Amino acid sequence: MITEPATVLRVAPGVAWVSCHTQAGCQRCAEGRGCGGDVLGRLLGDRLREVRVCAGDHDLRRGDEVLIGVTESALLKSSVVMYLAPLLTMLSGALLALVTLPGSEPGAILGSAAGLLAGLACARVYGRSRRAEGFSPRVVSRLSATDASRTLIGRQATTTPI
């Protein structure tokens, strides 16, 4: 299971919205040699850090420090769907447009754009249908103040540039 410390922002029956304690970017991002995650984080603001999680049987309140987690298999399957489905539908749309309109570059561009949008829509529908099937992050445990600081310190100490 992949885990991350977080703070509870708000609670509803069975679910909670948490803010993750992740860094905006690694040292490589700060140097301009990273993957660009820092740029994406700055563009989307705090939207990436607020996560809806399954609270399970934990009695949570606003401000609680918790450890959230998602299984490796759920993360892998979700990644494949989120990346592969839009890519395949984009290529299919471009090929379909080239077959129906031979030699039409603008048609291929429009076909690939339509395919990309269709793939993103399919991935979104898939993600929403799997939310109740264990694909959603869940609260693993509640952290005490010392556990939370130890987890954050441990994460920073093990983070090394690639």
Secondary structure, DSSP 8 states (H G I E B T S, - for coil): -EEEEEEEEEEETTEEEEEE---S--HHHHTT-S-SHHHHHHHHGGGGTEEEEE-TT----TT-EEEEEE-HHHHHHHHHHHHHHHHHHHHHHHHHHHHHSTT-HHHHHHHHHHHHHHHHHHHHHHHHHHGGGTTS-EEEEE--HHHHHHHHHHHHHH----
